[in-house]
Amino acid sequence: MDHSVWRFSAQETAAIAHGGDLGGLRKAFPDAPEPWLDLSTGINPIPYPVPPVETSAWTRLPEASEVQTLRAAAASAYGAPDAAHVVPAPGTQILIETLPRLLAPTQVAVLGPTYAEHAAAWARAGHTVREVADLDALDDARVAVIVDPNNPDGRTFALAERRALAETFSARGGLLVVDEAFADLEPVESLCPHVGPGLVVLRSFGKTYGLAGLRLGFAVAEPGIAARIAEALGPWAVSGPALAIGTAALSDTEWRAEAARTRAADAARLDRMIVRGGGQVVGGTCLFRTADFSDGPDLYRRLAAAGIAVRRFAERPERLRFGLPPDKTAWCRLSRVLK
């Protein structure tokens, strides 16, 4: 496949590293119809119904008891041993930025290709970072990072493999960071019940519950590491409204089970639509699907011209990632372009 004939304009490439940049797309495609349909992020399009929040949550600083209640709810939801193993944060991205600053510069291996912010954050903190293609290649690093299920292809490893890797790093005083941002609605076994020395697991709240703007995420680790992370984040890291809403949502096991069932059905529907449109599905999770198209850049432009944002990849121009449409109208808009 000759990628040299595929070119993006400066405006088109400005936001290639992430999804969700509708401002940049509006500049690149000024004639696209409004409102834009944003399928460029892997966020649940059917959000958790936000419960009423007491007015005082907006007008006072959060109390320690409220933080503890959220930690307990998260420990139960994720299967962590107890609340002492859980650190709430204002989004997983903050945790990705914080962890590299807790260690002196060292050798870091990231299992890729994956979410680019992991490698970028460790490099910004002065570490030597390399991307590797398989688990065996992680062995000689002091720190290793894996995303499981992986973004953007949904790759996952058996629990036994991940536990063995964690034990290897623990035995030699290293650190394994496992990003389980997309694990909540997937039939995968989490490492959260097995956290011990040398292992940190990251969990995303906003993606699963469709409330990315709330900015809430969690690190799960043995209490000593958890305390260091919490200290680095500082006091009142999570807002009062986020504490209240997060506690309610994480305690609602019925909603999460139903979300897993319905989003899996939506993902299967999206796969069928992609295949009918000439794409080859290469993976994903129930919140996003990734596919290759022989005319990837042209399809990307046709979608954008129709006011539909999807995720693209600079190193793989043929590859596009689709989030789930939120309603019948959105499904019809996407279907028209893919046909």
Disulfide bonds with the S-S distance in Angstrom:
none
